[in-house]
Amino acid sequence: MSKELSDRQVEIIEAASRILTLEGVGGLTIKNLAKEMKFSESAIYRHFTSKEEIIIAMLTFLADSIDQRLSNISGSSDPEEHFKALFREQFRFFDLHPQFVVAVFSDGLMEETQRINDAILKLMSIKMKHLMPDIMEGQQKGVFTNAITTDEMVHIVMGAFKLQMFKWRTANFQFDLKQSGENMIQSILTLIRTK
């Protein structure tokens, strides 16, 4: 979805996220969504043609939000400080909006359709777009190790982030994500620093 979302579409996306949080992808139906929104199913269809379109809009909305927020992080000449800022912003956002963690890690979401899988891949590529140059710069400046390639390091770091988010979701959001995230950031830096 490249078009700008209306306020009503954003409300529908947020309601869909709440349903995913409580009931998983199986509970996300147009009927349940209309009930959550307190209006008719036909009103939902005026804004989205299908459940698939709602999920894709949700993932696209999240990808655009991440891209904008991470683009707004002012560049630091210190790759390590920039690395910390990127992840702190992500943990801050998800701490405020846990329903988006559920949207990405919802059981069965990746099995829904190829278009949804493509939207998930786009979301991952946005994160990589911001992380890759930071790690590459850190390696070029001798701050981060060159013992492994930039691509491999990005995958390892993103995997650690995804695992952290998955643990938080499976713990029903019961631990302090920002503090736990800070510990994760420091552990990763300990592993990838040259000094």
MDTraj code that builds the backbone (N, CA, C; nanometers):
import mdtraj as md
import numpy as np

residues = "MET SER LYS GLU LEU SER ASP ARG GLN VAL GLU ILE ILE GLU ALA ALA SER ARG ILE LEU THR LEU GLU GLY VAL GLY GLY LEU THR ILE LYS ASN LEU ALA LYS GLU MET LYS PHE SER GLU SER ALA ILE TYR ARG HIS PHE THR SER LYS GLU GLU ILE ILE ILE ALA MET LEU THR PHE LEU ALA ASP SER ILE ASP GLN ARG LEU SER ASN ILE SER GLY SER SER ASP PRO GLU GLU HIS PHE LYS ALA LEU PHE ARG GLU GLN PHE ARG PHE PHE ASP LEU HIS PRO GLN PHE VAL VAL ALA VAL PHE SER ASP GLY LEU MET GLU GLU THR GLN ARG ILE ASN ASP ALA ILE LEU LYS LEU MET SER ILE LYS MET LYS HIS LEU MET PRO ASP ILE MET GLU GLY GLN GLN LYS GLY VAL PHE THR ASN ALA ILE THR THR ASP GLU MET VAL HIS ILE VAL MET GLY ALA PHE LYS LEU GLN MET PHE LYS TRP ARG THR ALA ASN PHE GLN PHE ASP LEU LYS GLN SER GLY GLU ASN MET ILE GLN SER ILE LEU THR LEU ILE ARG THR LYS".split()
xyz = np.array([
    [0.0844, -0.1186, 0.0000],
    [0.0000, 0.0000, 0.0000],
    [0.0879, 0.1234, 0.0000],
    [0.0788, 0.1980, -0.1037],
    [0.1593, 0.3181, -0.1102],
    [0.0765, 0.4416, -0.0770],
    [-0.0549, 0.4253, -0.0763],
    [-0.1384, 0.5427, -0.0501],
    [-0.1391, 0.5770, 0.0977],
    [-0.1678, 0.7020, 0.1230],
    [-0.1769, 0.7505, 0.2609],
    [-0.3017, 0.6906, 0.3252],
    [-0.2904, 0.6478, 0.4481],
    [-0.4050, 0.5898, 0.5184],
    [-0.4905, 0.7005, 0.5790],
    [-0.6213, 0.6794, 0.5757],
    [-0.7121, 0.7729, 0.6418],
    [-0.7091, 0.7479, 0.7921],
    [-0.7600, 0.8424, 0.8688],
    [-0.7677, 0.8239, 1.0144],
    [-0.8487, 0.6998, 1.0478],
    [-0.9583, 0.6773, 0.9759],
    [-1.0432, 0.5602, 1.0009],
    [-0.9666, 0.4314, 0.9712],
    [-0.8871, 0.4297, 0.8637],
    [-0.8089, 0.3103, 0.8334],
    [-0.7066, 0.2824, 0.9428],
    [-0.6460, 0.3864, 0.9962],
    [-0.5514, 0.3686, 1.1067],
    [-0.6247, 0.3118, 1.2282],
    [-0.7442, 0.3596, 1.2566],
    [-0.8235, 0.3052, 1.3677],
    [-0.8536, 0.1572, 1.3460],
    [-0.8856, 0.1203, 1.2231],
    [-0.9145, -0.0206, 1.1911],
    [-0.7883, -0.1049, 1.2104],
    [-0.6741, -0.0544, 1.1652],
    [-0.5466, -0.1256, 1.1836],
    [-0.5183, -0.1459, 1.3324],
    [-0.5396, -0.0427, 1.4130],
    [-0.5151, -0.0546, 1.5571],
    [-0.6101, -0.1550, 1.6205],
    [-0.7371, -0.1551, 1.5783],
    [-0.8334, -0.2530, 1.6300],
    [-0.7930, -0.3945, 1.5879],
    [-0.7481, -0.4098, 1.4642],
    [-0.7019, -0.5408, 1.4162],
    [-0.5819, -0.5880, 1.4981],
    [-0.4934, -0.4950, 1.5327],
    [-0.3775, -0.5301, 1.6159],
    [-0.4217, -0.5792, 1.7526],
    [-0.5219, -0.5145, 1.8102],
    [-0.5735, -0.5586, 1.9413],
    [-0.6312, -0.6993, 1.9324],
    [-0.7038, -0.7271, 1.8244],
    [-0.7606, -0.8613, 1.8066],
    [-0.6493, -0.9639, 1.7924],
    [-0.5477, -0.9325, 1.7128],
    [-0.4338, -1.0245, 1.6993],
    [-0.3689, -1.0511, 1.8341],
    [-0.3603, -0.9474, 1.9183],
    [-0.3003, -0.9623, 2.0507],
    [-0.3792, -1.0612, 2.1356],
    [-0.5109, -1.0511, 2.1306],
    [-0.5961, -1.1330, 2.2160],
    [-0.6280, -1.2701, 2.1570],
    [-0.6477, -1.2762, 2.0248],
    [-0.7023, -1.3982, 1.9660],
    [-0.6177, -1.4606, 1.8563],
    [-0.5082, -1.3966, 1.8188],
    [-0.4263, -1.4505, 1.7115],
    [-0.4889, -1.4269, 1.5759],
    [-0.4210, -1.4758, 1.4720],
    [-0.4651, -1.4497, 1.3357],
    [-0.6004, -1.5139, 1.3065],
    [-0.6300, -1.6279, 1.3705],
    [-0.7595, -1.6938, 1.3506],
    [-0.8759, -1.6104, 1.4005],
    [-0.8524, -1.5290, 1.5024],
    [-0.9579, -1.4440, 1.5573],
    [-0.9795, -1.3156, 1.4803],
    [-0.8869, -1.2860, 1.3889],
    [-0.8997, -1.1634, 1.3115],
    [-0.9904, -1.1894, 1.1915],
    [-1.1183, -1.1623, 1.2117],
    [-1.2167, -1.1729, 1.1040],
    [-1.2826, -1.0365, 1.0871],
    [-1.3448, -1.0166, 0.9718],
    [-1.4152, -0.8907, 0.9477],
    [-1.5281, -0.8763, 1.0491],
    [-1.5936, -0.9869, 1.0818],
    [-1.7030, -0.9845, 1.1804],
    [-1.6510, -0.9387, 1.3175],
    [-1.5412, -0.9992, 1.3639],
    [-1.4839, -0.9604, 1.4936],
    [-1.4312, -0.8166, 1.4918],
    [-1.3771, -0.7779, 1.3785],
    [-1.3252, -0.6424, 1.3655],
    [-1.4397, -0.5398, 1.3714],
    [-1.5483, -0.5697, 1.3025],
    [-1.6646, -0.4800, 1.3071],
    [-1.7186, -0.4700, 1.4493],
    [-1.7214, -0.5817, 1.5197],
    [-1.7671, -0.5820, 1.6601],
    [-1.6743, -0.4975, 1.7470],
    [-1.5437, -0.5126, 1.7292],
    [-1.4450, -0.4340, 1.8047],
    [-1.4594, -0.2844, 1.7751],
    [-1.4857, -0.2517, 1.6493],
    [-1.4983, -0.1122, 1.6074],
    [-1.6362, -0.0542, 1.6388],
    [-1.7309, -0.1434, 1.6701],
    [-1.8699, -0.1037, 1.6984],
    [-1.9372, -0.0404, 1.5773],
    [-1.9137, -0.1016, 1.4618],
    [-1.9925, -0.0665, 1.3448],
    [-2.0054, -0.1862, 1.2522],
    [-2.0771, -0.1703, 1.1433],
    [-2.1132, -0.2834, 1.0578],
    [-1.9934, -0.3361, 0.9783],
    [-2.0093, -0.4616, 0.9338],
    [-1.9062, -0.5221, 0.8500],
    [-1.8925, -0.4443, 0.7193],
    [-2.0043, -0.3972, 0.6661],
    [-1.9984, -0.3221, 0.5399],
    [-1.9166, -0.1936, 0.5569],
    [-1.9161, -0.1366, 0.6777],
    [-1.8351, -0.0162, 0.7028],
    [-1.6862, -0.0500, 0.6949],
    [-1.6484, -0.1687, 0.7409],
    [-1.5085, -0.2128, 0.7292],
    [-1.4725, -0.2242, 0.5811],
    [-1.5626, -0.2857, 0.5033],
    [-1.5353, -0.3073, 0.3608],
    [-1.5283, -0.1771, 0.2809],
    [-1.5805, -0.0690, 0.3335],
    [-1.5652, 0.0601, 0.2652],
    [-1.4208, 0.1093, 0.2741],
    [-1.3463, 0.0585, 0.3740],
    [-1.2080, 0.1036, 0.3948],
    [-1.1044, 0.0015, 0.3495],
    [-1.1383, -0.1265, 0.3586],
    [-1.0481, -0.2347, 0.3176],
    [-1.1309, -0.3432, 0.2495],
    [-1.0747, -0.4035, 0.1479],
    [-1.1499, -0.5050, 0.0739],
    [-1.1433, -0.6436, 0.1375],
    [-1.0451, -0.6669, 0.2247],
    [-1.0291, -0.8008, 0.2811],
    [-0.9440, -0.7973, 0.4075],
    [-0.9459, -0.9093, 0.4773],
    [-0.8587, -0.9277, 0.5943],
    [-0.7119, -0.9170, 0.5516],
    [-0.6779, -0.9764, 0.4372],
    [-0.5409, -0.9696, 0.3863],
    [-0.4975, -0.8240, 0.3683],
    [-0.5842, -0.7430, 0.3108],
    [-0.5497, -0.6026, 0.2884],
    [-0.5276, -0.5295, 0.4210],
    [-0.6047, -0.5647, 0.5219],
    [-0.5877, -0.5030, 0.6545],
    [-0.4517, -0.5407, 0.7126],
    [-0.4163, -0.6683, 0.7048],
    [-0.2875, -0.7137, 0.7594],
    [-0.1720, -0.6492, 0.6838],
    [-0.1815, -0.6432, 0.5515],
    [-0.0761, -0.5798, 0.4720],
    [-0.0656, -0.4319, 0.5070],
    [-0.1800, -0.3653, 0.5234],
    [-0.1784, -0.2237, 0.5618],
    [-0.1129, -0.2061, 0.6984],
    [-0.1399, -0.2989, 0.7914],
    [-0.0810, -0.2926, 0.9243],
    [0.0711, -0.3062, 0.9169],
    [0.1180, -0.4030, 0.8404],
    [0.2616, -0.4254, 0.8271],
    [0.3290, -0.3102, 0.7530],
    [0.2613, -0.2551, 0.6526],
    [0.3146, -0.1412, 0.5781],
    [0.3197, -0.0174, 0.6663],
    [0.2148, 0.0030, 0.7442],
    [0.2091, 0.1149, 0.8390],
    [0.3262, 0.1059, 0.9365],
    [0.3505, -0.0157, 0.9880],
    [0.4613, -0.0374, 1.0811],
    [0.5955, -0.0128, 1.0127],
    [0.6125, -0.0638, 0.8907],
    [0.7387, -0.0445, 0.8178],
    [0.7641, 0.1039, 0.7928],
    [0.6594, 0.1751, 0.7518],
    [0.6749, 0.3196, 0.7267],
    [0.7093, 0.3946, 0.8552],
    [0.6453, 0.3544, 0.9654],
    [0.6720, 0.4177, 1.0947],
    [0.8170, 0.3944, 1.1373],
    [0.8628, 0.2705, 1.1233],
    [1.0008, 0.2384, 1.1599],
    [1.0980, 0.3174, 1.0727],
    [1.0713, 0.3216, 0.9431],
    [1.1597, 0.3936, 0.8520],
    [1.1682, 0.5407, 0.8899],
    [1.0548, 0.6010, 0.9170],
    [1.0531, 0.7431, 0.9531],
    [1.1243, 0.7676, 1.0857],
    [1.0944, 0.6857, 1.1870],
    [1.1551, 0.7068, 1.3188],
    [1.3060, 0.6854, 1.3152],
    [1.3506, 0.5805, 1.2479],
    [1.4935, 0.5534, 1.2441],
    [1.5673, 0.6536, 1.1556],
    [1.4988, 0.7069, 1.0543],
    [1.5595, 0.8118, 0.9707],
    [1.5779, 0.9404, 1.0495],
    [1.4933, 0.9614, 1.1486],
    [1.5000, 1.0842, 1.2287],
    [1.6068, 1.0799, 1.3375],
    [1.6688, 0.9643, 1.3563],
    [1.7766, 0.9553, 1.4548],
    [1.8971, 1.0250, 1.3952],
    [1.9383, 1.1308, 1.4612],
    [2.0493, 1.2084, 1.4061],
    [2.1758, 1.1240, 1.4036],
    [2.2450, 1.1355, 1.2927],
    [2.3675, 1.0595, 1.2749],
    [2.4746, 1.1003, 1.3744],
    [2.5373, 1.0032, 1.4295],
    [2.6476, 1.0277, 1.5220],
    [2.7751, 0.9846, 1.4526],
    [2.8837, 1.0535, 1.4810],
    [3.0101, 1.0119, 1.4212],
    [3.0606, 0.8829, 1.4862],
    [2.9975, 0.8450, 1.5965],
    [3.0340, 0.7225, 1.6661],
    [2.9338, 0.6126, 1.6308],
    [2.9747, 0.5127, 1.5512],
    [2.8832, 0.4059, 1.5102],
    [2.8214, 0.3319, 1.6293],
    [2.8961, 0.3196, 1.7369],
    [2.8428, 0.2499, 1.8540],
    [2.7263, 0.3277, 1.9150],
    [2.7398, 0.4590, 1.9249],
    [2.6316, 0.5419, 1.9806],
    [2.5098, 0.5398, 1.8892],
    [2.5335, 0.5409, 1.7596],
    [2.4227, 0.5352, 1.6644],
    [2.3529, 0.3996, 1.6727],
    [2.4303, 0.2938, 1.6861],
    [2.3771, 0.1579, 1.7014],
    [2.2842, 0.1535, 1.8236],
    [2.3311, 0.2077, 1.9358],
    [2.2491, 0.2106, 2.0578],
    [2.1199, 0.2881, 2.0342],
    [2.1304, 0.4028, 1.9674],
    [2.0133, 0.4881, 1.9438],
    [1.9093, 0.4171, 1.8572],
    [1.9552, 0.3437, 1.7550],
    [1.8626, 0.2700, 1.6690],
    [1.7801, 0.1701, 1.7500],
    [1.8477, 0.0925, 1.8331],
    [1.7773, -0.0104, 1.9089],
    [1.6961, 0.0477, 2.0241],
    [1.7473, 0.1504, 2.0884],
    [1.6691, 0.2134, 2.1959],
    [1.5370, 0.2674, 2.1417],
    [1.5414, 0.3252, 2.0222],
    [1.4184, 0.3773, 1.9618],
    [1.3203, 0.2642, 1.9324],
    [1.3713, 0.1530, 1.8832],
    [1.2832, 0.0388, 1.8564],
    [1.2201, -0.0142, 1.9850],
    [1.2991, -0.0296, 2.0891],
    [1.2438, -0.0793, 2.2155],
    [1.1439, 0.0202, 2.2746],
    [1.1734, 0.1493, 2.2617],
    [1.0805, 0.2512, 2.3117],
    [0.9461, 0.2415, 2.2390],
    [0.9516, 0.2318, 2.1065],
    [0.8287, 0.2256, 2.0268],
    [0.7460, 0.1027, 2.0621],
    [0.8100, -0.0141, 2.0640],
    [0.7345, -0.1370, 2.0897],
    [0.6845, -0.1436, 2.2335],
    [0.7565, -0.0829, 2.3264],
    [0.7083, -0.0752, 2.4642],
    [0.5761, 0.0016, 2.4695],
    [0.5646, 0.1053, 2.3879],
    [0.4414, 0.1847, 2.3823],
    [0.3328, 0.1187, 2.2971],
    [0.3716, 0.0351, 2.2015],
    [0.2777, -0.0257, 2.1064],
    [0.3006, -0.1770, 2.0959],
    [0.2778, -0.2518, 2.2027],
    [0.3067, -0.3954, 2.1986],
    [0.2233, -0.4724, 2.0962],
    [0.1082, -0.4177, 2.0567],
    [0.0247, -0.4886, 1.9601],
    [0.0967, -0.5086, 1.8268],
    [0.1931, -0.4225, 1.7954],
    [0.2651, -0.4410, 1.6700],
    [0.3646, -0.5560, 1.6786],
    [0.4123, -0.5871, 1.7975],
    [0.4969, -0.7054, 1.8149],
    [0.4146, -0.8287, 1.7840],
    [0.2919, -0.8292, 1.8337],
    [0.2025, -0.9421, 1.8100],
    [0.1729, -0.9545, 1.6612],
    [0.1538, -0.8418, 1.5937],
    [0.1244, -0.8460, 1.4505],
    [0.2356, -0.9163, 1.3734],
    [0.3597, -0.8874, 1.4081],
    [0.4721, -0.9478, 1.3372],
    [0.4925, -1.0942, 1.3768],
    [0.4677, -1.1271, 1.5044],
    [0.4912, -1.2631, 1.5531],
    [0.3632, -1.3438, 1.5704],
    [0.2537, -1.3010, 1.5106],
    [0.1271, -1.3710, 1.5264],
    [0.1362, -1.5114, 1.4688],
    [0.0856, -1.6087, 1.5450],
    [0.0871, -1.7468, 1.4993],
    [0.0111, -1.7589, 1.3680],
    [0.0741, -1.8161, 1.2687],
    [0.0097, -1.8411, 1.1416],
    [0.0114, -1.7250, 1.0438],
    [0.0592, -1.6101, 1.0836],
    [0.0551, -1.4937, 0.9948],
    [0.1355, -1.5178, 0.8678],
    [0.2530, -1.5776, 0.8820],
    [0.3379, -1.6002, 0.7647],
    [0.2798, -1.7062, 0.6712],
    [0.1877, -1.7873, 0.7214],
    [0.1269, -1.8904, 0.6371],
    [0.0039, -1.8395, 0.5632],
    [-0.0356, -1.7154, 0.5882],
    [-0.1591, -1.6624, 0.5298],
    [-0.1494, -1.6487, 0.3782],
    [-0.0656, -1.5607, 0.3265],
    [-0.0532, -1.5406, 0.1814],
    [0.0875, -1.4923, 0.1479],
    [0.1216, -1.5030, 0.0200],
    [0.2521, -1.4549, -0.0248],
    [0.2600, -1.3032, -0.0121],
    [0.1489, -1.2324, -0.0345],
    [0.1504, -1.0861, -0.0220],
    [0.1825, -1.0446, 0.1216],
    [0.1324, -1.1193, 0.2189],
    [0.1636, -1.0895, 0.3594],
    [0.3106, -1.1199, 0.3859],
    [0.3598, -1.2316, 0.3334],
    [0.5029, -1.2630, 0.3485],
    [0.5891, -1.1525, 0.2885],
    [0.5484, -1.1003, 0.1731],
    [0.6238, -0.9918, 0.1095],
    [0.6244, -0.8671, 0.1970],
    [0.5115, -0.8387, 0.2630],
    [0.5039, -0.7219, 0.3526],
    [0.5950, -0.7413, 0.4741],
    [0.6036, -0.8653, 0.5240],
    [0.6937, -0.8952, 0.6366],
    [0.8390, -0.8785, 0.5920],
    [0.8706, -0.9262, 0.4719],
    [1.0070, -0.9101, 0.4189],
    [1.0417, -0.7630, 0.3999],
    [0.9461, -0.6823, 0.3561],
    [0.9696, -0.5390, 0.3410],
    [1.0023, -0.4768, 0.4766],
    [0.9284, -0.5187, 0.5785],
    [0.9519, -0.4687, 0.7137],
    [1.0949, -0.5014, 0.7579],
    [1.1389, -0.6237, 0.7332],
    [1.2752, -0.6617, 0.7698],
    [1.3787, -0.5820, 0.6900],
    [1.3494, -0.5568, 0.5626],
    [1.4456, -0.4832, 0.4800],
    [1.4592, -0.3383, 0.5264],
    [1.3522, -0.2806, 0.5807],
    [1.3595, -0.1435, 0.6341],
    [1.4569, -0.1413, 0.7522],
    [1.4450, -0.2398, 0.8401],
    [1.5361, -0.2460, 0.9548],
    [1.6805, -0.2624, 0.9074],
    [1.6997, -0.3491, 0.8075],
    [1.8340, -0.3721, 0.7557],
    [1.8902, -0.2459, 0.6905],
    [1.8042, -0.1696, 0.6241],
    [1.8456, -0.0461, 0.5576],
    [1.9105, 0.0512, 0.6562],
    [1.8623, 0.0524, 0.7792],
    [1.9166, 0.1441, 0.8791],
    [2.0344, 0.0842, 0.9558],
    [2.0336, -0.0464, 0.9728],
    [2.1376, -0.1126, 1.0508],
    [2.2654, -0.1370, 0.9703],
    [2.2492, -0.1754, 0.8450],
    [2.3636, -0.2121, 0.7605],
    [2.4688, -0.1010, 0.7514],
    [2.4316, 0.0235, 0.7180],
    [2.5358, 0.1268, 0.7064],
    [2.6069, 0.1551, 0.8379],
    [2.5339, 0.1438, 0.9482],
    [2.5938, 0.1686, 1.0793],
    [2.7003, 0.0633, 1.1101],
    [2.6649, -0.0620, 1.0875],
    [2.7618, -0.1697, 1.1137],
    [2.8797, -0.1593, 1.0169],
    [2.8508, -0.1308, 0.8899],
    [2.9579, -0.1178, 0.7907],
    [3.0540, -0.0050, 0.8299],
    [2.9984, 0.1085, 0.8717],
    [3.0837, 0.2206, 0.9141],
    [3.1669, 0.1821, 1.0364],
    [3.1028, 0.1116, 1.1310],
    [3.1750, 0.0675, 1.2502],
    [3.2895, -0.0256, 1.2158],
    [3.2693, -0.1121, 1.1158],
    [3.3766, -0.2015, 1.0733],
    [3.4875, -0.1231, 1.0027],
    [3.4495, -0.0273, 0.9196],
    [3.5495, 0.0517, 0.8480],
    [3.6333, 0.1363, 0.9434],
    [3.5721, 0.1838, 1.0508],
    [3.6439, 0.2662, 1.1488],
    [3.7171, 0.1822, 1.2532],
    [3.7049, 0.0503, 1.2450],
    [3.7719, -0.0366, 1.3408],
    [3.7031, -0.0451, 1.4755],
    [3.5773, 0.0010, 1.4831],
    [3.5020, -0.0048, 1.6084],
    [3.4402, -0.1436, 1.6252],
    [3.3885, -0.1996, 1.5152],
    [3.3277, -0.3326, 1.5162],
    [3.4201, -0.4303, 1.4440],
    [3.4147, -0.5540, 1.4850],
    [3.5015, -0.6576, 1.4293],
    [3.4796, -0.6773, 1.2795],
    [3.5842, -0.7127, 1.2127],
    [3.5782, -0.7521, 1.0717],
    [3.5930, -0.9034, 1.0568],
    [3.5880, -0.9744, 1.1684],
    [3.6045, -1.1196, 1.1653],
    [3.4895, -1.1882, 1.0916],
    [3.3746, -1.1215, 1.0860],
    [3.2620, -1.1730, 1.0071],
    [3.2139, -1.0610, 0.9151],
    [3.1447, -1.0992, 0.8098],
    [3.1007, -0.9992, 0.7118],
    [2.9913, -0.9099, 0.7719],
    [2.9718, -0.7962, 0.7072],
    [2.8668, -0.7034, 0.7500],
    [2.7304, -0.7717, 0.7426],
    [2.7049, -0.8419, 0.6316],
    [2.5764, -0.9119, 0.6162],
    [2.5523, -1.0100, 0.7301],
    [2.6528, -1.0903, 0.7613],
    [2.6376, -1.1887, 0.8692],
    [2.6124, -1.1199, 1.0026],
    [2.6836, -1.0101, 1.0269],
    [2.6650, -0.9388, 1.1527],
    [2.5238, -0.8805, 1.1621],
    [2.4743, -0.8256, 1.0518],
    [2.3377, -0.7716, 1.0512],
    [2.2376, -0.8814, 1.0841],
    [2.2548, -0.9989, 1.0249],
    [2.1623, -1.1096, 1.0523],
    [2.1683, -1.1542, 1.1978],
    [2.2873, -1.1594, 1.2525],
    [2.3024, -1.1988, 1.3935],
    [2.2352, -1.0968, 1.4849],
    [2.2597, -0.9682, 1.4584],
    [2.2032, -0.8620, 1.5423],
    [2.0509, -0.8606, 1.5299],
    [2.0009, -0.8704, 1.4061],
    [1.8555, -0.8714, 1.3886],
    [1.7926, -0.9957, 1.4515],
    [1.8620, -1.1068, 1.4452],
    [1.8114, -1.2278, 1.5089],
    [1.8007, -1.2115, 1.6593],
    [1.8993, -1.1471, 1.7183],
    [1.8953, -1.1225, 1.8631],
    [1.7786, -1.0307, 1.8978],
    [1.7561, -0.9278, 1.8152],
    [1.6443, -0.8367, 1.8377],
    [1.5110, -0.9112, 1.8271],
    [1.4958, -0.9925, 1.7222],
    [1.3706, -1.0667, 1.7040],
    [1.3478, -1.1628, 1.8205],
    [1.4540, -1.2282, 1.8681],
    [1.4402, -1.3190, 1.9812],
    [1.3968, -1.2428, 2.1061],
    [1.4540, -1.1246, 2.1271],
    [1.4167, -1.0420, 2.2420],
    [1.2679, -1.0067, 2.2361],
    [1.2213, -0.9668, 2.1187],
    [1.0810, -0.9303, 2.1026],
    [0.9908, -1.0523, 2.1200],
    [1.0338, -1.1664, 2.0695],
    [0.9562, -1.2893, 2.0835],
    [0.9459, -1.3298, 2.2305],
    [1.0570, -1.3192, 2.3040],
    [1.0546, -1.3513, 2.4472],
    [0.9580, -1.2600, 2.5224],
    [0.9591, -1.1328, 2.4882],
    [0.8694, -1.0365, 2.5534],
    [0.7239, -1.0710, 2.5240],
    [0.6970, -1.1061, 2.3997],
    [0.5594, -1.1432, 2.3633],
    [0.5154, -1.2697, 2.4371],
    [0.6011, -1.3732, 2.4376],
    [0.5610, -1.4976, 2.5020],
    [0.5523, -1.4833, 2.6538],
    [0.6207, -1.3829, 2.7103],
    [0.6085, -1.3530, 2.8536],
    [0.4879, -1.2620, 2.8798],
    [0.4045, -1.2453, 2.7760],
    [0.2851, -1.1620, 2.7867],
    [0.3190, -1.0189, 2.8283],
    [0.4337, -0.9687, 2.7778],
    [0.4779, -0.8300, 2.7996],
    [0.5014, -0.7986, 2.9482],
    [0.5367, -0.8987, 3.0261],
    [0.5453, -0.8818, 3.1713],
    [0.6815, -0.8368, 3.2221],
    [0.7814, -0.8235, 3.1363],
    [0.9078, -0.7707, 3.1867],
    [0.9369, -0.6368, 3.1202],
    [1.0290, -0.5627, 3.1773],
    [1.0627, -0.4284, 3.1298],
    [1.1426, -0.4403, 3.0004],
    [1.0759, -0.4139, 2.8881],
    [1.1389, -0.4300, 2.7576],
    [1.2565, -0.3359, 2.7400],
    [1.2425, -0.2128, 2.7839],
    [1.3519, -0.1167, 2.7632],
    [1.4766, -0.1574, 2.8412],
    [1.4605, -0.2042, 2.9641],
    [1.5763, -0.2469, 3.0430],
    [1.6375, -0.3748, 2.9867],
    [1.5516, -0.4689, 2.9531],
    [1.6003, -0.5928, 2.8940],
    [1.6666, -0.5648, 2.7589],
    [1.6083, -0.4720, 2.6836],
    [1.6665, -0.4326, 2.5553],
    [1.8023, -0.3681, 2.5728],
    [1.8148, -0.2860, 2.6759],
    [1.9440, -0.2224, 2.7046],
    [2.0500, -0.3284, 2.7347],
    [2.0130, -0.4309, 2.8107],
    [2.1058, -0.5408, 2.8389],
    [2.1461, -0.6116, 2.7101],
    [2.0486, -0.6318, 2.6205],
    [2.0765, -0.6970, 2.4932],
    [2.1727, -0.6126, 2.4102],
    [2.1489, -0.4821, 2.4043],
    [2.2365, -0.3916, 2.3285],
    [2.3798, -0.4024, 2.3794],
    [2.3970, -0.3969, 2.5113],
    [2.5326, -0.4037, 2.5690],
    [2.5977, -0.5388, 2.5406],
    [2.5200, -0.6463, 2.5467],
    [2.5761, -0.7793, 2.5182],
    [2.6213, -0.7901, 2.3738],
    [2.5390, -0.7402, 2.2813],
    [2.5773, -0.7451, 2.1399],
    [2.7027, -0.6625, 2.1166],
    [2.7080, -0.5427, 2.1755],
    [2.8267, -0.4585, 2.1573],
    [2.9523, -0.5269, 2.2124],
    [2.9374, -0.5958, 2.3236],
    [3.0516, -0.6702, 2.3811],
    [3.1036, -0.7734, 2.2805],
    [3.0111, -0.8346, 2.2068],
    [3.0501, -0.9368, 2.1105],
    [3.1093, -0.8792, 1.9812],
    [3.0610, -0.7629, 1.9375],
    [3.1029, -0.7146, 1.8057],
    [3.2110, -0.6058, 1.8106],
    [3.2389, -0.5518, 1.9288],
    [3.3440, -0.4507, 1.9412],
    [3.4813, -0.5117, 1.9155],
    [3.5706, -0.4286, 1.8673],
    [3.7086, -0.4765, 1.8464],
    [3.7899, -0.4643, 1.9740],
    [3.7516, -0.3747, 2.0638],
    [3.8312, -0.3526, 2.1847],
    [3.7733, -0.4193, 2.3048],
])
top = md.Topology()
chain = top.add_chain()
for i, resn in enumerate(residues, 1):
    res = top.add_residue(resn, chain, resSeq=i)
    for name in ("N", "CA", "C"):
        top.add_atom(name, md.element.get_by_symbol(name[0]), res)
traj = md.Trajectory(xyz[None], top)
